[in-house]
């Protein structure tokens, strides 16, 4: 009884109680529970990426799961921060996916044909997917818009507002600088990208999803122009 009332004993008992509280939030390594928590976290990240959701929405969904399944020791110990989720994608899911695809392509006597897959970007409620077959038309449209903006002397609303506040001579000088800038941009784009029909990307335009229906004749022409026959 005397020992139990000493300061050292009471401090030790307080430490045991605090460790018991912390144990609720710490997953000890090399345990079945730790493996289950890891598997659950990876699955949650995979589900988020598969459905094109943001890391923020995945984190929000996990917080809701933890609150609704508060009696689950697995759910309580799961975490989904952006940095952690991104690391799971780049260091775990992505290498495994690439490994499986390469294994599939190399299986069998005849290698399987494959296509290029690109990531998609979201703009508002629209999802934009761009592939290399669209690159020529994208660059051509971009160059035309640069020419049109230069030739029409088109400026945005804020630019027009600021030009109106300048003296006539200063406004003319600013317009000349804008035109010179667009000329430089046009020259750079034309120098860095081949807009001639010799560019192999030019011949791939018929197979773009934006072109509508893809015909057999289009495929034949592509094979002929790119010298793919017999390869």
Buried (B, 14 or more C-beta within 10 A) or exposed (E): EEEEEEEEEEEEEEEEEEEEEEEEEEBEEEEEEBEBBBEBBBEBBBEBBEEEEEBEEBBEBBEEBBEEEEEEEBBBBBBBEEEBBEEBBEEBBEEEEEEEEEEEEEEEEEEEEEEEEEEEEEEEEEEEEBBEBBBBBEBBEEBEEBEEBBEEEEBEEEEEEEBEEEEEEEBEEBBEEBBEEBEEBBEEBEEEBBBEEEBEBBBBBBBBEEBEEEEEEBEEEBBEEEEEEEE
